Amino acid sequence: MDELARQAKVYFYGPGFSGYDIKDSIEDVLVKTPFDPDAIVIGHRWIFDDGEKVDPHPNLKLKKTSIPKVVILNKEYRCLDAKLDYIKKNDFDMAFTHHHDVDRYSEITGIEFTFWPFAFDHRSFSYDGEKKTIDVAFSGVLQNLKKNANQSDIRAMIMKNFFYTIFDVPVSKRKAFKDIEIFWNSISRNKIGRYLSKILNKRMYLSPDNYAEMMRKTKIYINTLSPMGLISPRFFENMASKSLVFCEESLLYQSIFPDDIYISFNRNLDDFEEILFLILSDELRRNQITDKAYKFVHANHTWSERVSLLLNKISPYS
């Protein structure tokens, strides 16, 4: 949203914004808009992610307007059929998705879908010479157990390689990693674990600035695929922070990254420990990879680049 507002004249409409009214039709919204828009863009937060009723504003009736309509699909693992039905019924002109299965979505809806990977904010994530004091890091959800997420338990298995655990909570470091500085900030898969994390102070809230700072101070960051095989913003943020992406092997990276800007390990983790120690001990090789990754994502994968692509795609319709 911030980047879109930098590159185009934008009127934001929705819950939390001045002028929003659940009773509005699209005609009412256009009267409130302070200029004549070339396009209507539905962003991440508009379509509901829970339940079959994904339309948050049934009175809007987007189908009635002739202004080109664009939708950015998010959380494709939540209510996907209902979201695609919403897109089809409202006669969108084009759609963008972070998921690679664009051909299937286009076939289902009859609407052109563009593969639009995640990216990073170059104003927040950009290495500036910070000392790398953290050897290995991870912060996030251990495993999404929602229906259709289809996310493996590999993050939990990696955690168990590093730590002795109770209810998905890391309690103490294993002997093999006692000399490694590990920042591990995971969210348990169960309520008991989440409660125990609070009691033991094993889970902390990181502000956006703290999160970005932690990443810039990290040598190696653990990455795995998100639900449905999505490649999360963390991959791009790591590379921009000169934190080496250490990720599970997958052919899905090929559509986004050259294979020499990250290091992968087998999904069964049989080579995980060996490769990790090799990377930590070889600073020259690590820096060569992170330098190349840094240049690549800054040239190709900022939100500025993504928004430029979106606006160029919209242009012929407006």
Secondary structure, DSSP 8 states (H G I E B T S, - for coil): -HHHHHHS-----STTSTT--TT--HHHHHHHSSS--S-EEE-TTTS-SSSS---S-TTS-GGG--S-EEEEE--TTSSHHHHHHHHHHTT-SEEEESSS-HHHHHHHHSSEEEE----B-TTTS---S----EEEEEEEES---STT----SHHHHHHHHHEEEETTEEEEE-GGGTTS-EEEEEE-SSHHHHHHHHHHT------HHHHHHHHHTEEEEEE---GGG---HHHHHHHHTT-EEEEE--GGGGGT--TTSSEEE-TT-TTHHHHHHHHHH-HHHHHHHHHHHHHHHHHH-BHHHHHHHHHHHHGGG-
